[in-house]
């Protein structure tokens, strides 16, 4: 403390001002660094929400396809296939969006491939055969059942 006591008033003020300036610069640097971290975290969160929304669109599109198929199977009215057809289009769009959003993540890409394969399998093994059966005239359907 003797060092400080031996300084002139001007030098004491200059030293205190220098310390305050150094602390201000350090504080501003820390704030600037943390601001970039917050921005990065926000961008990651926004990206995550976009991926979740694309996944929800996939589920919604499959539900619409199933709803349309059930309506058609219950009524034999092709009008009820509209949600099925629109759901297939929406599924393809949502799958494309999800693939673009997760292009940097091989694990998620693999899961999307599995989801796409399951959806295709459902369409090929469940939906299309049932739609085709409903389209067969009643006499042909009865002949198939009795055979």
N, C-alpha and C positions, 0 to 999 in steps of 0.2 A: 504494500500500500504506500510505502515511502516514495516509490517511483511516481505515483499519481500525485502525491502531495507536493512534489518538487516541480511539477509542470506549471507553466503559466496558464492563466485563465483561457487564453485563445487556444492553446494546445489541448487543454482539457476538453473544451467544447469541440474541437476538431476530432479528438479521439472518440468522444461520445457519439458525434455525428457519424463517424466512420463505422462504429459498432452498430448503430441503428441501421445504417445503409446496408451493411453486410447481412444483418438479420433479415431485413426486408427483401433483399435479393434472394437469400436462401429460401425464405417463405414463398416467394413468388415462383421459384423454381419447383418447389415441392407441389404447390398448387397446380402448376402447369402440367407436371408429370402425372399427377393423380387425375387431372381433367381428361387426359388422353386415355388413361385406364378406364375411367367411367364411360367414355365414349365407346371404347372397344367392347366393354361389357354390354352396353346398351345395344350395340350392333349385333352382338351374339344373341342376345335375348330376342331381338326383333326377328332374326333369322330363324331361331327356334320356333317362335310363334307362327311364322310362315310355313315351316315344315309341318307343324301340328295342324294348321288349317288345311294344308294339302292332303294330309292323312285323313282328316275328317271328311273332306270332299270325296275321297275314295270310298269311305264307309257309306256315306250318304248315297253315292251313285249305285253301290251294290244293293242297298236297301230299296232304292227306287226300282232297280231291275227286278228284284224279288217281288215287290209290290205289284208291278205290272204283270209279271208272270202269274201270280196268284189270282189277280183280277181276271185275266184271260182264261185261266183254267176253270174258274168258277162260272164264268158267263159265256165263254166261247165267242165273245165279242172282241174283234181285233182292236177296237177303240182302246181297250184296256192295256194293249201292248205299248201304247205311247210312252208311259214311264219306263218301260223296259228298254225301248229303243233310245230314249233320251239319256237314261242312266248309263247305257253302254258308251255313248258319246262323252258324257261327263266323266266317266271313269277313265277313258283314254286321255282326256285333257288333264285331269287331276294327276294321273300317273306321269304324264310328261312334265308337269310342273314340279312334282315331287322329285323326279329324277334330276331335273335341272338344279333344284335347291340342294340336293344331297350329293352332287357330283364329286365333291371332295371327301366323301365318307364311304369307303368300300363296304362297311358293315351294313349301312342303311341301304345302299344300292342292292346288296344281296337280299335283304328283307323285302325290298320293293319287287325284286325279281320273283321271289316266292309268292308275294301277294298277287302279282300279275298272273302267275301260273295257276294259282288257286282259283282266281276269277275266271280264267279261260277254261279250266277244268269244269267249273260249275256250269258255265254257259254250254260247253260241249256235251257234258254228260247228264245235265239236269234240264236246263232251260230249253235248249233247241229240240231235244227229243220230245219233250212234253208239248212244245208248241207244234211240232210236226204231227204228233198224235191227235191233237185237237183239230188240226186242219184236215185230217182224213175223214171222209164222209162216214156217217154212223154205220152203214152196212158193211163197209170195209173194216171198221174197227171191231164190229161184232164178229166178223169172220176171223180176224187176228186172234181175238180172245178165245174163240172156240177151237182154234187150231193147236 
